[in-house]
């Protein structure tokens, strides 16, 4: 792990639920994100499963000609029904290895709607960025306000002085899945133009 810059957006790690959630917009957003990555020539890195939003984003990328890398721990192969059609599947021994490989293979991160696992993966990337371990863009795709409670909690932490200047995690927020690829591409280009700029604009679109 390191804080080096990114030359080009070659691959994006998408964190999302192994279920579909209660809003049909979540599934459509997964299709849009998977398709958008593939059409932009950006590889998808994800958790390797064939269920829920996780499977939807992978299938959408594949159907649009994209390259998909799935990273899944051995004990989840049956529960999350490992997707065999992708170009690369990496089976690992535990969750820690899975998350580290997903980090290593990605140039940016997108958190779609999901459960505790998705939240944990997102917060870990925010923490690593806060501690200066990476400068890869992190984007919350807040479909129909899904991530608003987290944003409120971060404001609450900020108000109590736990997210002080210089320790406030940098991230992007999109509400339209079509904005994901353009926002990440812009963030990487801005970083390439000014490697000293380690602050991502907190943006709602």
BELSULTA-V814017 format. One record per backbone hydrogen bond with DSSP energy under -0.5 kcal/mol. CO is the residue of the C=O (numbers start at 0). NH is the residue of the N-H. If there is no record, write none. Layout:
co = <CO,CO>
nh = <NH,NH>
This chain:
co = <3,7,9,10,10,11,11,12,12,14,16,18,21,22,22,23,24,25,26,27,28,29,30,31,32,33,34,35,36,37,42,43,44,45,47,50,50,51,52,53,54,55,56,57,58,59,60,61,66,67,67,68,69,69,71,72,73,75,76,79,81,87,88,89,89,91,93,94,95,96,97,98,99,100,101,102,106,107,108,109,109,110,112,114,115,116,117,118,119,120,121,122,123,124,125,126,127,127,128,136,137,138,138,139,139,140,141,142,144,146,147,148,149,150,151,152,153,154,155,156,156,157,161,163,163,166,171,172,173,174,175,176,177,178,179,180,181,182,183,184,185,186,187,188,189,193,195,197,200,202>
nh = <134,9,42,106,107,13,44,14,109,111,53,52,23,25,26,27,28,29,30,31,32,33,34,35,36,37,38,39,41,40,11,68,13,70,82,53,54,55,56,57,58,59,60,61,62,63,65,64,43,69,87,45,71,89,91,75,76,79,81,49,83,69,90,71,91,73,97,98,99,100,101,102,103,104,105,105,136,12,138,14,111,140,16,118,119,120,121,122,123,124,125,126,127,128,129,130,132,133,131,108,171,110,140,141,173,142,144,145,147,150,151,152,153,154,155,156,157,158,159,161,162,160,163,166,167,168,139,204,141,176,178,179,181,182,183,184,185,186,187,188,189,190,191,192,193,196,197,199,202,172>
